């Protein structure tokens, strides 16, 4: 089984990338035949999408590569950062380019959607938006989870949740993804 995971942020210190990687590692631990790849959105940087740019440039190779990686996976884990209650510009731009290749960006893959933030909201607004829109883009959301107050609930040194309740919820969500 191939699992693609990424944090929907371009921050080099992305807490959402850390959470996505942790969830992917849980998937690998639960099934020794699981191959994980954690993507970095910085590897897919492109001009801001517009129809004019699309007419000028066609489909950027980075968008094609991202779309292909999703297609070659058996499951997708995304952890969403929240900027002003919505997606980060980096994720939205990559998503917009990929959706021009095919609106079915998620290609009928099972998905685990996560979100976290330093504050008590846990990026819940963006997670709700992602969960609500995924089916329109051929994403099959198997589970979702918001982790509030990331720095209080995540052990940076050991790259795992130190809140046992959240750790159990994440383990259950990963199990649901892999069913």
C-alpha positions as CSV (number, residue, x, y, z in Angstrom):
1,X,0.0,0.0,0.0
2,X,1.3,3.5,-0.9
3,X,0.3,6.4,1.3
4,X,1.0,10.0,0.3
5,X,1.0,12.5,3.2
6,X,1.5,16.3,3.3
7,X,0.9,19.4,5.4
8,X,-1.1,21.9,3.4
9,X,1.4,24.6,4.1
10,X,4.6,26.0,2.7
11,X,6.1,26.8,6.1
12,X,9.5,25.1,6.5
13,X,8.5,24.5,10.2
14,X,5.0,23.4,9.4
15,X,3.3,21.8,12.3
16,X,0.8,20.3,9.9
17,X,3.5,18.6,7.9
18,X,4.7,17.1,11.3
19,X,1.2,15.9,12.1
20,X,0.8,14.4,8.6
21,X,4.1,12.7,8.8
22,X,3.2,11.3,12.3
23,X,-0.1,9.9,10.9
24,X,1.8,8.4,7.9
25,X,4.3,6.7,10.3
26,X,1.4,5.3,12.2
27,X,0.1,3.8,9.0
28,X,3.4,2.2,8.3
29,X,3.6,0.8,11.8
30,X,0.2,-0.7,11.5
31,X,0.9,-2.5,8.2
32,X,4.5,-3.5,7.3
33,X,3.6,-3.5,3.6
34,X,2.8,0.3,3.7
35,X,5.1,2.6,1.8
36,X,4.8,6.2,2.8
37,X,5.9,9.4,1.0
38,X,5.7,12.7,2.8
39,X,5.5,15.6,0.3
40,X,6.7,19.1,0.8
41,X,4.5,21.8,-0.8
42,X,7.6,23.8,-1.5
43,X,8.5,21.3,-4.1
44,X,5.4,22.2,-6.0
45,X,5.7,26.0,-6.1
46,X,4.2,27.6,-9.2
47,X,2.9,30.9,-10.4
48,X,-0.4,32.0,-9.0
49,X,-3.1,30.2,-11.0
50,X,-5.2,32.2,-13.5
51,X,-6.8,31.3,-16.8
52,X,-4.5,33.7,-18.5
53,X,-1.4,32.0,-17.0
54,X,-2.9,28.6,-17.9
55,X,-3.3,29.8,-21.6
56,X,0.3,31.1,-21.5
57,X,2.1,28.2,-19.7
58,X,-0.2,25.2,-20.1
59,X,0.0,22.8,-17.2
60,X,3.2,23.3,-15.1
61,X,5.2,20.1,-14.6
62,X,4.9,20.6,-10.8
63,X,1.1,20.3,-11.1
64,X,1.4,17.2,-13.2
65,X,3.8,15.6,-10.8
66,X,1.6,16.3,-7.8
67,X,-1.5,15.0,-9.6
68,X,0.4,11.8,-10.7
69,X,1.7,11.2,-7.1
70,X,-1.9,11.4,-5.8
71,X,-3.0,9.0,-8.6
72,X,-0.2,6.5,-7.8
73,X,-1.2,6.4,-4.1
74,X,-3.6,4.0,-2.4
75,X,-4.5,6.6,0.3
76,X,-3.9,10.3,1.1
77,X,-3.3,12.0,4.4
78,X,-3.5,15.8,4.4
79,X,-3.1,18.1,7.5
80,X,-4.5,21.6,6.8
81,X,-3.0,24.8,8.1
82,X,-5.5,27.6,8.5
83,X,-4.8,31.1,7.3
84,X,-7.5,33.5,8.2
85,X,-10.1,30.7,8.5
86,X,-9.2,29.2,5.1
87,X,-6.6,27.2,3.1
88,X,-3.1,28.5,2.8
89,X,-2.3,30.2,-0.5
90,X,0.3,27.6,-1.3
91,X,-2.1,24.7,-1.0
92,X,-5.0,26.5,-2.8
93,X,-2.7,27.4,-5.7
94,X,-1.4,23.8,-6.1
95,X,-5.0,22.5,-5.8
96,X,-6.2,25.0,-8.4
97,X,-3.5,24.0,-10.9
98,X,-4.1,20.3,-10.2
99,X,-7.9,20.6,-10.6
100,X,-7.3,21.9,-14.2
101,X,-5.7,18.7,-15.1
102,X,-8.8,16.9,-13.8
103,X,-11.5,18.1,-11.4
104,X,-11.2,14.7,-9.7
105,X,-8.0,15.8,-8.0
106,X,-8.2,13.1,-5.3
107,X,-8.9,10.4,-7.9
108,X,-11.3,8.4,-5.7
109,X,-8.7,7.7,-3.0
110,X,-9.5,7.2,0.6
111,X,-8.4,10.2,2.7
112,X,-7.6,11.1,6.2
113,X,-8.0,14.8,6.8
114,X,-6.3,16.5,9.7
115,X,-5.7,20.0,10.9
116,X,-3.8,21.6,13.7
117,X,-2.9,25.1,15.0
118,X,-1.1,26.6,17.9
119,X,-4.4,27.8,19.3
120,X,-7.5,26.1,20.7
121,X,-9.4,26.1,17.4
122,X,-7.2,23.5,15.9
123,X,-7.8,24.9,12.4
124,X,-11.3,23.6,12.6
125,X,-12.7,26.0,10.0
126,X,-10.4,24.9,7.2
127,X,-10.9,21.2,8.1
128,X,-14.6,21.6,7.9
129,X,-14.3,23.2,4.4
130,X,-11.9,20.5,3.2
131,X,-14.1,17.7,4.5
132,X,-17.2,19.3,2.9
133,X,-15.6,19.8,-0.5
134,X,-13.5,16.6,-0.9
135,X,-16.4,14.5,-2.4
136,X,-16.7,17.1,-5.2
137,X,-13.1,16.4,-6.1
138,X,-13.4,12.6,-5.9
139,X,-12.0,12.3,-2.4
140,X,-13.4,9.6,-0.1
141,X,-13.0,11.0,3.5
142,X,-12.6,8.0,5.8
143,X,-11.8,10.1,8.9
144,X,-11.0,13.6,10.0
145,X,-9.4,15.0,13.2
146,X,-8.5,18.4,14.5
147,X,-5.8,18.8,17.1
148,X,-6.0,22.0,19.1
149,X,-3.0,23.7,20.8
150,X,-0.4,21.7,18.9
151,X,2.6,22.7,21.0
152,X,0.8,21.5,24.2
153,X,-0.3,18.2,22.6
154,X,2.6,17.2,20.4
155,X,6.1,16.0,21.5
156,X,8.4,17.6,19.1
157,X,11.4,15.6,20.2
158,X,9.7,12.2,19.6
159,X,7.4,13.4,16.8
160,X,4.3,12.0,18.3
161,X,1.2,13.2,20.1
162,X,1.7,13.3,23.9
163,X,-2.0,13.6,24.6
164,X,-3.1,10.0,24.8
165,X,-6.7,10.8,23.9
166,X,-5.7,12.5,20.7
167,X,-3.1,9.8,20.0
168,X,-5.9,7.2,20.3
169,X,-8.2,9.2,18.1
170,X,-5.5,9.5,15.4
171,X,-4.7,5.8,15.6
172,X,-8.3,5.0,15.1
173,X,-8.5,7.5,12.2
174,X,-5.5,5.8,10.5
175,X,-7.0,2.4,11.0
176,X,-10.2,3.7,9.3
177,X,-8.2,5.0,6.4
178,X,-6.5,1.7,5.8
179,X,-9.6,-0.5,5.9
